[in-house]
Amino acid sequence: MIKSLIVPLLFGTLVVGIAGHGDDMKRVGKLALRSLFYFEVVTTLALLVRLLAREHRAPGRGSEPRRPRRAAPSWRGRSTSFGKLIEHMVPQSFFDAAAKNEVLQIVFFSIIFAVALSQVHGPARRFTLLCCEASRGDVQVHGHRDDVRAARHWWRDRDDRRQERTRRSREPRGAWFSRSTSR
């Protein structure tokens, strides 16, 4: 059950995160580098804390655990080249990758899809982003079921604000101030 939630959550998060920045790919690249740097630093710190805690506490000292005999892992003896890694990264089909829960292939497809979506403008982009937001909202805890409704109201209010700005720009200077104070 949990595995079925990974694909829509991962796809929706990546598409909204990348395509939501608009068509400024330089900003997305900077954000990706910062995220990668943050990930590396925090992971290194976590490993150091674990290493220090292990040295200080010495868990398992004085006990002899029984170790069952296991067969050698299936990945031993196989060599993976860079070409095979790239070949594995590109999915045959998004749905095939989703069914097999191939996270690397899903991430690759999501990034390509998000970059392409960032170049699209108009209602098609808004609708696709709303669908991705809905997939993320449905996957999260059911207490957030109003996310789609809030997104719909946000888009409608955004259009209303845009129309109001257009109307105000056509009025003579100061007309909106005198109208708002006379109420």
C-alpha positions in Angstrom: 0.0 0.0 0.0 2.8 2.4 0.9 4.7 1.7 -2.3 1.6 2.8 -4.4 1.8 6.3 -2.7 5.5 6.9 -3.7 5.0 7.5 -7.4 2.3 10.2 -7.4 3.9 11.9 -4.4 7.3 12.0 -6.0 6.0 13.0 -9.5 3.7 15.7 -8.2 6.4 17.2 -5.9 9.1 17.3 -8.6 6.8 18.7 -11.3 5.3 21.4 -9.1 8.7 22.3 -7.6 10.4 22.7 -11.0 7.6 23.9 -13.2 6.2 26.2 -10.5 9.3 28.4 -10.8 8.3 29.4 -14.3 10.6 29.4 -17.2 13.6 30.6 -15.2 15.8 27.4 -15.4 18.8 29.3 -14.0 16.9 29.8 -10.7 15.9 26.1 -10.7 19.5 25.0 -11.2 20.7 27.2 -8.3 18.0 25.7 -6.1 19.0 22.2 -7.2 22.6 22.8 -6.3 21.7 24.3 -3.0 19.5 21.3 -2.2 22.2 18.9 -3.2 24.7 20.7 -1.0 22.3 20.8 1.9 21.6 17.0 1.5 25.4 16.2 1.5 26.1 18.4 4.5 23.2 17.1 6.6 23.9 13.5 5.6 27.6 13.9 6.6 26.6 15.4 9.9 24.1 12.6 10.6 26.8 10.0 9.9 29.3 11.8 12.2 26.8 11.9 15.0 26.1 8.2 14.6 29.8 7.4 14.5 30.4 9.4 17.7 27.4 7.9 19.4 28.6 4.4 18.5 32.1 5.0 19.7 30.8 6.5 23.0 28.1 4.0 23.8 29.6 0.9 22.2 26.3 -0.9 21.6 26.5 -4.7 21.6 29.7 -4.9 23.6 30.0 -8.2 25.5 27.4 -10.1 23.5 27.9 -12.6 20.8 25.0 -12.4 18.3 24.1 -15.5 16.3 24.6 -14.9 12.6 22.6 -17.1 10.3 24.3 -18.2 7.1 23.1 -16.3 4.1 23.6 -16.7 0.4 25.8 -14.1 -1.4 23.8 -11.1 -2.5 22.6 -11.2 -6.1 24.4 -8.0 -7.1 27.8 -9.5 -6.4 29.8 -10.5 -9.4 27.9 -8.2 -11.7 29.7 -5.1 -13.0 27.7 -2.0 -13.7 29.2 0.4 -16.2 28.2 4.1 -16.7 26.5 3.2 -20.0 24.3 0.6 -18.2 23.4 3.1 -15.5 22.3 5.7 -18.2 20.4 3.0 -20.0 18.6 2.0 -16.8 17.9 5.7 -15.9 15.8 6.3 -19.0 12.4 4.5 -18.7 10.8 2.4 -21.4 7.5 3.8 -20.3 6.5 6.0 -17.3 3.8 3.6 -16.4 6.1 0.6 -16.5 8.6 2.4 -14.2 5.7 3.3 -11.9 4.4 -0.3 -11.8 7.9 -1.6 -11.0 8.5 1.3 -8.5 11.8 2.3 -10.3 12.5 5.6 -8.5 15.4 6.7 -10.6 13.4 6.3 -13.8 10.4 8.2 -12.2 12.7 11.1 -11.1 14.3 11.3 -14.6 10.9 11.4 -16.3 9.5 13.9 -13.8 12.4 16.3 -14.3 12.1 16.1 -18.1 8.3 16.6 -17.9 8.7 19.5 -15.5 11.2 21.3 -17.7 9.0 20.9 -20.7 6.0 22.1 -18.7 7.8 25.2 -17.6 8.0 26.2 -21.2 4.2 26.0 -21.7 2.1 29.0 -20.9 -1.6 29.6 -20.4 -4.4 27.4 -19.1 -2.8 24.1 -20.1 0.1 24.8 -17.7 -2.2 25.9 -14.9 -4.4 22.8 -15.3 -1.4 20.4 -15.3 0.1 22.1 -12.2 -3.3 21.9 -10.5 -3.5 18.1 -11.3 0.0 17.6 -9.9 -1.0 19.6 -6.8 -4.1 17.4 -6.5 -2.1 14.2 -6.7 0.1 15.5 -3.9 -2.8 16.6 -1.8 -4.7 13.3 -2.2 -1.6 11.3 -1.3 -1.0 13.3 1.9 -3.1 12.9 5.1 -6.8 13.1 4.3 -7.1 16.1 6.6 -5.7 18.2 3.7 -8.5 17.4 1.3 -9.3 21.1 1.0 -6.0 21.7 -0.8 -7.6 21.4 -4.2 -10.4 23.8 -3.2 -7.9 26.3 -1.9 -5.8 26.1 -5.1 -9.0 26.6 -7.2 -9.9 29.7 -5.1 -6.4 31.0 -5.3 -6.4 30.8 -9.1 -9.8 32.5 -9.2 -8.7 35.3 -6.8 -5.5 35.7 -8.8 -7.5 36.4 -11.9 -9.8 38.8 -10.0 -6.7 40.7 -8.7 -5.3 40.9 -12.3 -8.6 42.3 -13.6 -8.7 44.8 -10.8 -5.2 46.0 -11.6 -6.0 46.3 -15.2 -9.2 48.3 -14.4 -7.2 50.6 -12.0 -4.5 51.2 -14.6 -7.2 52.6 -17.0 -8.6 55.0 -14.4 -7.2 58.5 -13.8 -4.6 58.8 -11.1 -6.1 58.9 -7.6 -9.6 57.9 -8.7 -9.4 54.6 -6.8 -8.4 56.4 -3.6 -11.4 58.8 -3.6 -13.7 55.9 -4.4 -12.5 53.8 -1.5 -12.6 56.6 1.1 -16.2 57.7 0.2 -17.6 54.4 1.4 
